[in-house]
Amino acid sequence: MAIERFKAALSFAVIVVVVIFVYVSLFSRRIPIPIQSALFFAVLLLEIAMIAAGWWYCIKNQKANGIPNWRRRIALLGAIANTTAFAIPVGSLVYMGFYPAIAPYTRTPMIDGEKMILACLVFSFCGVIAGILSPAGSRFATTLGSLIIALLILAIPMGV
């Protein structure tokens, strides 16, 4: 029992340290621009790693015994929420890249940035809730991935 509490406290401490690192690297204006750019890409790679870890643990949880089915479903929903929160801005960047070529031929509107940010934050919040309720193996990756994508989404308008 004491080991489980220690693991939970250690996971929480690591999450707090990583979130502080992500916040400082994305929002600090005292850091030189080249270092900010490198830190942004490091945080982006960390987010991709957390999404991959969330999916890996989700697949691993499906094969494990002793995990309630509702926790398995919550882990799946958390992985889907993190992936969707990451895919929305990536998809919108691809869409905006092709928009000048397709706009004259179709009546597609330009993407509303405020709605995109709001949707990503909603999916991130769902990922945090799912991360808290998911099985022990996937809690860390799902919760941390959701917090990182929320901070990335909030940092992008500042950089633009």
C-alpha positions in Angstrom: 0.0 0.0 0.0 2.8 2.4 0.8 4.5 1.6 -2.5 1.4 2.5 -4.4 1.1 5.8 -2.6 4.7 6.5 -3.3 4.2 5.7 -7.0 1.2 8.0 -7.1 3.0 10.8 -5.4 6.0 10.4 -7.7 3.8 10.4 -10.8 2.1 13.6 -9.5 5.5 15.2 -8.8 6.8 14.3 -12.3 3.6 15.7 -13.9 4.0 19.0 -11.9 7.6 19.3 -12.9 7.0 18.6 -16.6 4.0 21.0 -16.7 6.2 23.7 -15.1 8.9 23.0 -17.7 6.4 23.1 -20.5 4.9 26.4 -19.2 8.3 28.0 -18.8 9.5 26.9 -22.2 6.3 28.0 -24.0 5.4 31.2 -22.2 8.7 32.7 -20.9 9.8 35.7 -22.9 13.2 35.9 -21.2 14.5 32.9 -23.2 16.2 33.7 -26.5 14.2 32.9 -29.6 16.4 30.0 -30.9 16.1 28.3 -27.5 12.4 28.9 -27.4 12.0 27.3 -30.8 14.0 24.3 -29.8 12.0 24.0 -26.6 8.7 24.3 -28.5 9.7 21.3 -30.7 10.9 19.4 -27.7 7.5 19.9 -26.1 5.8 19.0 -29.4 7.8 15.7 -29.5 6.9 15.1 -25.8 3.2 15.5 -26.7 3.6 13.0 -29.6 5.4 10.6 -27.2 2.5 10.9 -24.6 -0.1 10.2 -27.3 1.8 7.1 -28.4 2.2 6.0 -24.8 -1.5 6.6 -24.1 -2.4 4.4 -27.1 0.2 1.7 -26.1 -1.2 1.5 -22.6 -4.7 1.5 -23.9 -3.9 -1.6 -26.1 -2.0 -3.1 -23.2 -5.0 -2.6 -20.9 -7.3 -4.4 -23.3 -5.3 -7.6 -22.8 -4.8 -7.2 -19.1 -6.9 -9.1 -16.5 -8.3 -7.5 -13.4 -9.1 -4.1 -14.9 -12.8 -3.2 -14.9 -14.3 -2.7 -18.4 -15.4 0.9 -17.6 -11.7 1.8 -16.9 -10.7 0.3 -20.2 -13.3 2.4 -22.0 -12.2 5.5 -20.2 -8.6 4.9 -21.2 -9.7 4.5 -24.8 -11.7 7.7 -24.6 -8.7 9.5 -23.1 -6.5 8.3 -25.9 -9.1 9.4 -28.5 -9.4 12.8 -26.8 -5.7 13.4 -26.8 -5.3 12.4 -30.4 -8.2 14.5 -31.5 -6.9 17.6 -29.5 -3.6 17.2 -31.4 -5.2 16.4 -34.8 -7.4 19.4 -34.9 -4.6 22.0 -35.1 -2.6 19.8 -37.4 -5.5 19.3 -39.7 -6.3 23.0 -39.7 -2.7 23.8 -40.7 -2.9 21.4 -43.6 -6.3 22.8 -44.6 -5.0 26.4 -44.4 -2.0 25.4 -46.6 -4.3 24.0 -49.3 -7.0 26.7 -48.9 -5.7 29.1 -51.5 -5.7 26.3 -54.1 -9.3 25.0 -53.3 -11.1 28.2 -52.4 -11.7 29.5 -55.9 -13.4 26.2 -56.9 -15.4 25.5 -53.7 -17.3 27.6 -51.2 -15.5 26.3 -48.2 -15.0 28.8 -45.4 -11.7 29.6 -43.7 -11.2 28.0 -40.3 -12.3 29.9 -37.2 -9.3 30.0 -34.9 -11.3 30.7 -31.8 -13.6 27.6 -32.4 -10.6 25.5 -33.1 -8.9 26.5 -29.8 -12.1 26.0 -27.9 -12.6 22.5 -29.4 -9.0 21.6 -28.6 -9.3 22.8 -25.0 -12.6 20.8 -24.6 -10.9 17.6 -25.8 -7.9 18.3 -23.6 -10.2 18.7 -20.6 -11.9 15.5 -21.5 -8.5 13.9 -21.7 -7.6 15.1 -18.2 -10.8 13.7 -16.7 -10.3 10.4 -18.6 -6.7 10.3 -17.4 -7.7 10.7 -13.8 -10.3 7.9 -14.1 -8.3 5.5 -16.4 -6.3 2.4 -15.2 -3.1 2.9 -13.3 -0.8 2.2 -16.2 -2.3 4.8 -18.6 -3.0 7.6 -16.0 0.3 9.3 -16.3 0.5 9.4 -20.1 -3.1 10.4 -20.7 -3.2 13.1 -18.0 0.2 14.6 -18.9 -0.5 14.4 -22.7 -3.8 16.3 -22.1 -2.1 19.0 -20.0 0.7 19.5 -22.6 -1.6 19.8 -25.6 -3.7 22.4 -23.6 -0.6 24.4 -22.9 0.6 24.1 -26.6 -2.8 25.2 -27.8 -2.8 28.2 -25.5 0.8 29.1 -26.5 0.3 29.0 -30.3 -1.7 32.2 -30.6 1.0 34.0 -28.5 3.7 32.9 -31.0 1.7 33.9 -34.1 
